[in-house]
């Protein structure tokens, strides 16, 4: 029997935001690989444990992987730094899978949100599977979708993600330093550690912002960007001071 690697999308924060297919995968896998990031936080670890407690009835072998440092925040060459980090991840994960995943066994990663959206896990897993295939030790890959923060954000604000007959762009904040590009009226912004929304021209733009979506700490603020930008900055700073981390995203919408 072939080995199997399963990427399980577990949603943006609420332990109930997990599909029936994901529940079955949690019940069936033999090994769970858990990536511990350099700045890993207790409540994120506890959220993983809660998912396992709710949906697993028998003991599960857990293999912890200490994530390589992320130097690109200060690296002069962003692309090269990310490439090196992914190479280190690939080497570490390949070794762990080779050691822990025997013939006929299934291993899984719990992936926040959806594995296909702003998540490097899928890219690295595909490379791992390709290398294993080339080496004559094949691994089947399965990807289970999850509720992304993008969909959770729209649902929490009770707004459609796109407007009738119009497109929506999903973008990292670093591509919006000059504001919404011409022709783009709706943009979901991810990975904004610098609060880019507060530095662009707010004229005619609404913002729908959310942090800690699906958790007891959830914060939602929406309205004209010119009126609520400072409110979001203050709320974000207070949350960062209180918890030590912030996961947030927002939709910018041109009126």
Secondary structure, DSSP 8 states (H G I E B T S, - for coil): --EEEEEEE-BSS-TT---HHHHHHHHH-SEEEEEE-TT--HHHHHHHHHHHHHH--S--EEEEEE----GGGT-S-HHHHHHHHHHHHHHHHHHHHHHH--TT-EEEEEESB-TTSS-SHHHHHHHHHHHHHHTT--EEEEEE----HHHHHHHHHT--SS-TT---EEEEGGGGTT-S-TT--EEEEE--TT-GGGGS--TTEEEEEEESTTSTT-EEEEEEHHHHHHHHHHHHHHHHHHHS---EEEEEEE-
